[in-house]
C-alpha cells in the first residue's frame, strides 16, 4: 500500500519525463528514478526491484507512465458570462431563421486554422478488391508541400461559406478575408 502511494507521489515526475521526449522506455526511466530515490523516501527494499515486478505493480495500480492526459484549466473569470452571450447570439439566429420575415442582418461565424500541413501522397491508393484488399489502402509515406492558413466564415442564416486559404497568417490576410466577406454581400 505504501508503494502505491509512493508511485502516485512520483507520477508527476514521470509525466514531466514523458513530456520531455523520454517516451521510449518510461518504465525503465521510472525504475531508475525509483531505485535512486527509494532509500531517502523510506523504502530501501525497492532498490532491487526488477522491471517485470515494477510493470506488474504499475498494472495492478492502473498507473500508466507512458500515457499523458490533458485537461483545460478555466482561467477566465468571465467565461460563463461570455459563453452565455455567444449562446444568446446563436439562439437569436435560430429564432430569426425560424421566422418567415425577411432577414435584415447578416451573422457570420468566423474561425481560423493556421499551420495546416498541405501533403501529397507519394503512391496511388489501392482500391478494394474482392479477395485481395477489403478496404481502401493508402501508403503511409507522403510529401510535405507546405503549411497553409485557413480563414473561414459561415453565414448563419444562409449557410454560405466564405473561405480564404493563404500561405501566411498575418493581419494582411485577415484584412483580405474581411474585404472578400464585404464583397460577398450587396451594398445597402
Secondary structure, 3 states (H helix, E strand, C coil): CHHHHHHHHHHHHHHHHHHCCCCCCHHHHHHHHHHHHCCCCCCHHHHHCCHHHHHHHHHHCCCCCCCCCCCCCCCCCCHHHHHHHHHHHHHHHHHHHHCCCCCCCCCEEEEEEEEEEEEEECCCCECCECCCECCCECCCCEEEEEEEEEEEEEECCCCCEEEEEECCCCHHHHHHHHHHHHHCCCCC
